[in-house]
Amino acid sequence: MSALESHVALAVSTVIFALRPSATGEPELVIPLVRRIRAPYEGQWALPGGPLNTDEDLSQAASRTLLETTALEPRYLEQLYAFGQLDRSPDDRVVSIVYWALVAGDEADRAIQSENVQWFAADDLPELAFDHNLIVDYALWRLRTKLEYSRIAHGFLGETFTLAQLREVYEIVLRRPLDPGNFRRMVEASGTVVPTGERLAGTRHRPPQLYRYDTSIDLTDQGPLSRLSAPRTLASTRGENR
């Protein structure tokens, strides 16, 4: 194919992070992967995604492909990076606009699971199709970096939570223990959580206090780009993951 005849295909992929129980019962950071059903890389695991339709925004395409492949509708979805290296696809020139998403445990339980859609430990992945291992590595770096200065950890939690549950999110994502007292002081100083006046029921000892996040504060500050956020399109299933 000559340079005049060549074209660039646009696709949208998403790295979805969740906390789910591991084989030992302890929660771990995981992502869902889909098995490719056609060449290139037929039979190999890849990130959920698909081609960009001409009649939809990027964020709508990301939401649509997630719904089609995994049945997930994450509460947090943000553009991560554009990957367009010349050799990333053996057949075509493909540029992928990659998003990353967070889902809470109860939301993750509603995801499709089959022989072609499965959860994997984010830090222990098989060899993926295309450059998706690099994409996941970059998404992990972004998640861990952003966790240090934003309230993005709340994307993994339900409407209410204890400070111990919030600290557990930090420890799992950052892969290191945190001092409970220092963590409490850091969270209280941030002003991002609000006491509900209620306590967690069903505990053996004094029930811990429940908190909720301050909904007047965004999970992460995207500045003027927040005006580009479009309502999610719950389109009917069409096509397969690219």
C-alpha positions as CSV (number, residue, x, y, z in Angstrom):
1,M,0.0,0.0,0.0
2,S,1.4,3.4,-1.0
3,A,1.7,6.3,1.3
4,L,-1.2,8.0,-0.5
5,E,-3.4,4.9,0.0
6,S,-2.6,4.3,3.6
7,H,-4.9,5.4,6.4
8,V,-4.9,5.5,10.2
9,A,-7.5,3.5,12.1
10,L,-8.7,5.0,15.4
11,A,-9.6,2.8,18.4
12,V,-10.5,3.3,22.0
13,S,-9.3,1.0,24.8
14,T,-9.8,1.1,28.6
15,V,-7.8,-0.1,31.6
16,I,-10.4,-0.8,34.3
17,F,-9.1,-1.1,37.9
18,A,-11.0,-2.8,40.7
19,L,-10.3,-4.4,44.1
20,R,-11.4,-8.0,44.3
21,P,-10.6,-11.0,46.5
22,S,-7.5,-13.1,45.4
23,A,-7.2,-16.8,45.6
24,T,-6.1,-16.4,49.3
25,G,-9.2,-14.3,50.0
26,E,-7.2,-11.0,50.4
27,P,-8.2,-8.2,48.1
28,E,-5.9,-7.3,45.2
29,L,-5.8,-4.8,42.4
30,V,-7.2,-6.4,39.3
31,I,-8.2,-5.6,35.7
32,P,-10.5,-7.3,33.3
33,L,-9.1,-8.6,30.0
34,V,-10.9,-9.9,26.9
35,R,-9.7,-12.8,24.7
36,R,-9.3,-11.7,21.0
37,I,-11.4,-13.8,18.6
38,R,-9.7,-12.8,15.4
39,A,-6.3,-11.9,14.0
40,P,-4.0,-10.4,14.8
41,Y,-3.2,-12.0,18.1
42,E,-6.2,-14.3,17.9
43,G,-6.6,-16.1,21.3
44,Q,-4.4,-13.7,23.2
45,W,-5.7,-11.5,26.0
46,A,-6.1,-7.8,25.5
47,L,-7.7,-4.7,27.0
48,P,-11.4,-4.1,26.4
49,G,-11.9,-1.8,23.4
50,G,-13.0,-1.3,19.9
51,P,-13.0,1.0,16.9
52,L,-14.1,4.6,17.2
53,N,-17.4,5.3,15.4
54,T,-17.7,8.5,13.4
55,D,-20.9,9.6,15.3
56,E,-19.6,9.4,18.9
57,D,-17.3,11.3,21.2
58,L,-14.2,9.6,22.6
59,S,-15.6,9.2,26.1
60,Q,-18.9,7.8,24.6
61,A,-16.9,5.3,22.6
62,A,-14.9,4.2,25.8
63,S,-18.2,3.8,27.7
64,R,-19.8,1.9,24.8
65,T,-17.0,-0.6,24.3
66,L,-16.8,-1.2,28.1
67,L,-20.5,-2.0,28.3
68,E,-20.3,-4.2,25.2
69,T,-17.3,-6.3,26.3
70,T,-17.6,-6.4,30.1
71,A,-21.1,-4.9,31.1
72,L,-19.3,-2.4,33.3
73,E,-20.3,1.2,33.8
74,P,-17.5,2.8,35.9
75,R,-18.1,5.8,38.1
76,Y,-14.8,7.2,37.1
77,L,-13.5,7.4,33.5
78,E,-10.6,9.6,32.4
79,Q,-8.5,9.7,29.2
80,L,-5.0,8.3,29.9
81,Y,-2.9,8.6,26.8
82,A,-2.8,8.2,23.0
83,F,-0.7,5.2,21.8
84,G,0.3,5.3,18.2
85,Q,3.7,3.8,17.7
86,L,4.3,2.7,14.1
87,D,4.8,-1.0,14.9
88,R,2.1,-1.5,17.5
89,S,-0.2,-3.4,15.1
90,P,1.2,-5.9,12.5
91,D,-1.6,-5.4,10.0
92,D,-2.7,-1.7,10.1
93,R,-1.6,1.7,11.4
94,V,-3.8,1.9,14.5
95,V,-3.8,4.8,17.0
96,S,-5.5,3.9,20.3
97,I,-7.0,6.5,22.6
98,V,-6.7,4.9,26.0
99,Y,-9.0,5.6,29.0
100,W,-8.7,4.3,32.5
101,A,-11.5,3.6,34.9
102,L,-12.2,2.7,38.5
103,V,-15.0,0.5,39.7
104,A,-16.1,-0.4,43.3
105,G,-16.2,-4.1,44.4
106,D,-20.0,-4.4,44.1
107,E,-19.8,-2.9,40.6
108,A,-17.0,-5.3,39.6
109,D,-19.1,-8.3,40.7
110,R,-21.6,-7.4,37.9
111,A,-19.0,-7.7,35.2
112,I,-19.3,-10.4,32.5
113,Q,-17.1,-13.4,33.2
114,S,-16.7,-16.1,30.7
115,E,-13.9,-18.0,28.9
116,N,-13.3,-14.8,26.9
117,V,-13.6,-12.2,29.7
118,Q,-11.7,-12.7,32.9
119,W,-10.1,-10.7,35.8
120,F,-6.3,-10.7,36.2
121,A,-4.0,-9.3,38.9
122,A,-2.8,-6.0,37.5
123,D,0.8,-6.6,38.6
124,D,1.0,-10.2,37.2
125,L,-0.3,-10.2,33.7
126,P,0.4,-12.6,30.8
127,E,1.8,-11.4,27.6
128,L,-0.9,-9.2,26.1
129,A,-1.8,-8.4,22.5
130,F,-0.3,-5.3,20.8
131,D,1.4,-3.0,23.3
132,H,-1.2,-3.5,26.0
133,N,1.4,-4.5,28.7
134,L,3.0,-1.1,28.3
135,I,-0.4,0.5,28.5
136,V,-1.2,-1.2,31.7
137,D,2.2,-0.4,33.2
138,Y,1.6,3.3,32.4
139,A,-1.9,3.2,33.8
140,L,-0.6,1.6,37.1
141,W,2.0,4.4,37.3
142,R,-0.6,7.0,36.8
143,L,-3.0,5.5,39.4
144,R,-0.3,5.2,42.0
145,T,1.0,8.7,41.4
146,K,-2.4,10.3,41.4
147,L,-3.4,8.5,44.6
148,E,-0.8,10.6,46.4
149,Y,-2.4,13.9,45.7
150,S,-6.1,13.4,44.8
151,R,-9.1,11.7,46.3
152,I,-9.3,9.1,43.5
153,A,-9.2,6.2,46.0
154,H,-12.8,6.8,46.7
155,G,-13.6,5.4,43.2
156,F,-13.0,1.9,44.7
157,L,-15.4,2.3,47.6
158,G,-19.1,2.4,48.1
159,E,-21.2,5.3,49.3
160,T,-20.0,4.9,52.9
161,F,-16.8,3.5,54.3
162,T,-14.6,3.4,57.4
163,L,-11.1,5.0,57.5
164,A,-9.7,1.5,57.8
165,Q,-11.4,0.5,54.5
166,L,-10.0,3.6,52.8
167,R,-6.5,3.0,54.2
168,E,-6.7,-0.6,52.8
169,V,-7.3,0.8,49.3
170,Y,-4.2,2.9,49.6
171,E,-2.1,0.0,50.9
172,I,-3.3,-2.4,48.2
173,V,-2.7,0.1,45.4
174,L,0.6,1.4,46.7
175,R,1.8,-2.1,47.8
176,R,3.0,-1.0,51.2
177,P,1.6,-0.6,54.7
178,L,0.6,2.8,56.1
179,D,0.6,3.9,59.7
180,P,-3.1,4.2,60.8
181,G,-2.6,7.3,62.9
182,N,-0.7,9.2,60.2
183,F,-3.2,8.1,57.6
184,R,-6.1,9.4,59.7
185,R,-4.5,12.8,60.2
186,M,-3.8,13.0,56.4
187,V,-7.4,12.2,55.5
188,E,-8.9,14.6,58.1
189,A,-6.6,17.4,56.9
190,S,-7.6,16.9,53.3
191,G,-11.2,17.7,54.0
192,T,-12.4,15.2,51.3
193,V,-14.3,13.0,53.7
194,V,-17.4,13.8,55.8
195,P,-18.6,11.8,58.9
196,T,-22.0,10.4,58.4
197,G,-22.9,10.2,62.1
198,E,-23.4,6.4,61.7
199,R,-21.2,3.5,62.6
200,L,-20.5,0.2,60.9
201,A,-22.8,-2.6,62.2
202,G,-21.9,-6.2,62.9
203,T,-18.4,-5.7,64.3
204,R,-17.2,-7.5,67.4
205,H,-15.7,-4.5,69.1
206,R,-16.7,-0.8,69.2
207,P,-18.2,-0.1,65.7
208,P,-16.0,2.2,63.7
209,Q,-17.4,5.5,62.3
210,L,-18.7,5.6,58.8
211,Y,-17.6,8.4,56.4
212,R,-18.7,9.5,52.9
213,Y,-16.8,11.5,50.4
214,D,-17.6,15.1,49.8
215,T,-19.5,15.1,46.6
216,S,-18.8,18.8,46.0
217,I,-15.2,17.8,45.2
218,D,-14.4,15.9,42.0
219,L,-12.5,12.6,42.2
220,T,-9.7,14.4,40.2
221,D,-9.4,17.9,38.9
222,Q,-9.4,18.0,35.1
223,G,-9.6,21.7,34.9
224,P,-11.3,23.1,31.7
225,L,-11.3,19.7,30.2
226,S,-14.1,18.7,32.5
227,R,-16.4,20.6,30.2
228,L,-15.7,18.0,27.5
229,S,-17.2,15.2,29.6
230,A,-20.2,13.8,27.8
231,P,-23.0,11.7,29.1
232,R,-22.3,8.0,28.7
233,T,-23.9,6.3,25.8
234,L,-25.5,3.0,26.8
235,A,-25.5,1.8,23.2
236,S,-26.8,-1.7,22.2
237,T,-24.1,-4.3,21.7
238,R,-22.4,-4.2,18.3
239,G,-19.1,-5.4,17.0
240,E,-16.3,-7.2,18.8
241,N,-13.3,-5.9,20.6
242,R,-10.5,-4.9,18.3
